[in-house]
Amino acid sequence: MTKIKIAVIGVGRWGVHLLRNFLAHPQVSVAAVIDPHPERLAQVKRLFHLDENVTLATEWQAIKQVPELKAVAIATPATTHYALIKDSLEWGYHVLAEKPLTLDPAECQELCQLAAQQHLMLMVDHTYLFHPAVNRGQAVVQAGKLGDLRYGYATRTHLGPVRQDVDALWDLAIHDIAIFNNWLGQIPTKVQATGRVWLQGGGEKDLADLVWVTLIYPDNFQAYIHLCWLNPDKQRRLAVVGSRGSLIFDEMLTSSPLTFISGELERQGNQFLPVNQQQEVLEITQSEALQQVCDRFINCVITNTPPVISSGWVGTQLVQILTALTVSLNQGGQIVNV
């Protein structure tokens, strides 16, 4: 069996996990690791006992010297994505890129069109779309178990790390937006955002530490997201509420992250009383979401089948939503069309 030769670009906090998964993949040969920091290259060489024939380089252009290279996985700062992905596609490589695809919707569209023209795969690592709890949750919501959908809410908070290139909106919101879109099978048409700046204000641009997001979908379903990176109460919780119950994805409950809580109100005289209350922890398969991402990407390359769940076009839609939210945030919370 001929293995797909891949280069991993960037081995920081997330890139090292991509490298780990590709090294373990039976249909992949990691041919190169590129990172501008020599100490990181030395570290991953020791950590993973990399073979001497694996190219280690600090310059991006070094991948052009790797024979029979087929694909690259890019895990670098978002500001570098456009140039790296464009070069990769023009040089004939399939691309798996860390989210967000870029910071500009027009650049995202250009890259998607370039990938199509080159007959190459462009996939974005929206890891949550491959999480077993998210996949099970999508099936539950779309089967109608919640009844008429009413609204959704999510909280994503922690105490650091604090980004200096993007605000809390761009750092955190993309995960929950992706999950809501996936569960609902819709994309919001209007959005709203308000925020507060405490740590990094007064410079060229203020970076919001706290952001409140509202997503308004075509059927008028609304989802509300609380984002903050200076809150010691770490939460990773998302819910969709319907007329017959709520579906809750709580990532902090590692052994039982997905719960369906049934219950509704019944009118009795002049009162509304809760009935049919029950809680059910839903079973999910045990698998690493990132492993599923890497496996899907390689399968797309081998079968020459463009990705669907986390394609470049899906990544473009999410960047369009974040861009509209930024406009709303800068306008003090005005509702903005996506």
N, C-alpha and C positions, 0 to 999 in steps of 0.2 A: 504494500500500500504506500503510495506516494503521499508524503505529509505536506501540508500547507506551511510554507515558510513565512513567518511573521516577525515584524519588528515592534517592540514596545517603546513608545516615545513618552518619556516622563515616568520616573519611578519614585514619585513622592508618596504621600499618604494613601492615595487611591491606586496609582499606577502599580504599586508593588503587589496589590491584590490581583490586578489584571495579569501581571507577570506570573504570579503563582498559579493562576488557573490555566493559562496557556501552556505553562511548562508541564502541567498534569494532563493536558488534553491528548488523547491517543492519536488524533489526526493532525497535530500541530508540531512544528519544529520551530522553536524560538531561535531566530538567526541573528538578531541584533537587539541591543538595549541602548537607547540614546537618552542622555540626561546631561544638562549643562554643569552639574555638580559632580566632580570626580569622586568625592567621598561617597555619594550615593551609589555610583557604579561599583565601587569597591565593596560597599556593604552588601549589595544584592548578589555580587559574585560569591561572597563568603556564605551568605544566608542560603542561597539556593544551589551552591556548589556548581556554578555554571561551567560548562565545558569550555576549553580553550578556543574552540572554533566559533563560539558566540562573539560577534563583534560588539565591543563596548566602546562608545564614542561620546564625546561632548558636543559634537557638531551634527546638526540635523542632516546635512547633505551626505554624511557618511553612509546612509542607507543605500545610496545609488551604487555603492561599490559591492553590495551584497548580492551575489548571484542568485537568480531564480526567486527573488523575493516576491511574494504575492499580495501581502496585506500588511497594514499597520494598525496598531491600537494606540490612540493618542490620549494621554492623560496629563495635559499641560494646562496652564492658566487659560481661562476662556478667551482672553484678549489675543492669544496666539493661535487660536483654532482656525480662523479663516485662512491664513497664509499656509499653515501646515497641511490642512485638508486639501486646499486647492493644489498645492504642489504634489501631494500624494496622488490625487486623482489624475493630474496631468502626466505624472510619471508612470501611471498604469497600475496603481495599487488600490485594492479594496480597503475601505476605511471603517473602523469602529472608533467613534469619538466619544469622549466623556461629555456629559451634559454641562452647560447648554451647548447646542451645536455651534453657534456664535452668539454675539451680543446684538446682532443686527438682522432683522427679518429679510432684508434685501440680499444680504450676503448668504443667508441660509438658502433662499430660493435659488440663487446662482449656483451654489454647490450641489443642490439636488439636481438641477438641470445638467450640470457638468457630469455628475455621476451617471445620469441616464444616457448622455451622449457618448460617454466612454464605455458604457455597458459594464459598470463597476458597482459594487455594493457600497452603499453609504448607510450606516446604522449608527444610532445614538444610544449610549449606555444609560437609558432610563431604567435603572435596576429594579425599581419598585414594580414596574409592569411585568416583571418575571417572578415576583415574590409569590409563593404559593398561597398566602393569605389573600393577596389582592386578586389572584386568579379565581379563587373560590368565592370571594366576595362579589366579583363581577357576575358569576353564575347565579348567585342568590338574588342579587338586585334585579337582574334581567329576567329571572323566572317569575317575578312578581310577588315574592314572598313577603315583601314589606308593605304591600298594598299600594295605595296612591302615594307617590313620593312627595314629601312636603318641603324638606330643606336638609342641608348638610352642614357640618362644622368640623373644623380640624384645629389642632394646636401643635405647634412645632417650636419648642423652646429649649434652651440650654444655656450654660454659662461658658461661652466661648466654643470654638475658636472664633475670634472676630476678624472678619476679612477686611483688607485694605484696598481691594480692587473693585468690589461690588458691595451693595448694601444687603441688609437681611432679606429683602424681597427677592433679589436675584440669587442669593445664596441658598434660601430655604424653600421658597414657595413652589418651585417647579415640581417637587415631589408630590405634594398634595393635589396640585392642579392636574397632574398626570393621572393620579388615582381617581379623582372625581370624574374626569373625562372618560376614563376607562370603564368605570362602573355605570355611568349614565349613558354611555354611547353617544354623547353629545359634546359640542364645544361651546363655551360661553360666547354670547354675542355682545355683552356689555360687561364692564368691570368697574370697580371702584377701589381706591386704596387711600388710606390715611396713615401717618406715621409720626414718630418722634425721633429726634437726634440728640444723643447725649455725649457720645464718645468722640465722634469725628465730624465736627461741624465747623463752619467758618472758613474752610479751605476752598479749593476750586469747585468742589461739589460736596454737599452734605450727604453722609452715608447713614441712612436711617437704621437705628438699632431695634426699633419696634415698628411693626407694620400690621395693620388690620386690612384684610382683603375681602372683597365681596365679588363673587362670580355670579352672573345672571345668565341663565341658559335659555334657549329658544322657547321652551315650554314654561318659562318663568320660575323654574326651580332655582333656588338661590343657595349658594354655599358660602360659608364665612370661615376665614382662616386667620389664626393668631400666630404671628411669627416674631420671635425675639431671641437674640443671642447673648443677652446679659441677664437672663432669668435662671437662678439656681434650681428652680423646679423644672427638671428635664422631663419633657413630654413629647410623645410621638403618637398622637391619638387622632383618629378620623372616624366620622360617623355619618351615616345617611339615615334620616328619620322618615318613616312612612306612616300611613294610617293604621297599620296593624303591628308595627314594631320598628326597632332600630337595629342596624347592623353596625358594629363597632370594631374597628381595627386598631388595637393598642399594641404597638410594637414593643413596648417595655415589658409586656407580659409574654416573655419568650416562649413559654411552654403552651400558652393558650391565647394567641394574639387575636383571634377572630371570634366574636360573640354575637349571637342573635338574641335580642331581648324583645319578646312579644308583649303586647299590651295595648289596650285602647280604652277610650272613654265611652261609657254608655249612659244615656240620659235616663234618669229615674226621678220622675217628678220635676222639680226645679233644680236638680243637681246633676252633675256629671261625675260618675264614679268609675274608677279603674276596674277593668275586667280582663280575663284571659292573660294574666301576667305569668310569664315563664321565661327562664333564662337557659340558653343552650350554647355551650361551647362547641364550635364547629371544628371537626377534624380537618387537618390539612396535611399534605404530603411534606416530608422533611427533605428539603433540598436547598442548597445555597443559590440565591437569586443570581448572583454574579456569574456563577458557573453556568447557569441557564443562558445568560446573556452571551457569554463566550461561545457556548455550544451552538446557539442559534446563529450567531454570526458566521461561524465556520461552516455550518450546514448551508447557509445562504451562498457562501462562496463556492462550495463544492457542487451544489445543485444549480448554481447560476439563477437563483430565485430571489428577487428583491424582498427584503424584510417588510412585514406588515405592521406588527405590534409597535416597533420602535424604529421606524424608518426615518430617513432624513426629513421627510415631509411631516411626520409626527413631531419631530424636533422643531421644525419650522413653525408649526402651529403654536407650540408652547412658547417659543421666543416671541411670536406675535402677541400672545396674551400678556407676557411679562412686559413687553414694550408699552402696551396700552395701559397696564397698571402703573408703570413709571410715569406716564403722562398724567394719569389721575393723581398720583402721589404728589407730583410737582405742581398740580393745580389745586392742591388743598382738598382733594376728595371728590372732584367732579366725576360724574359717571361718564365713561368713555366707551365708544363703540370699538369693538375689536376688528 
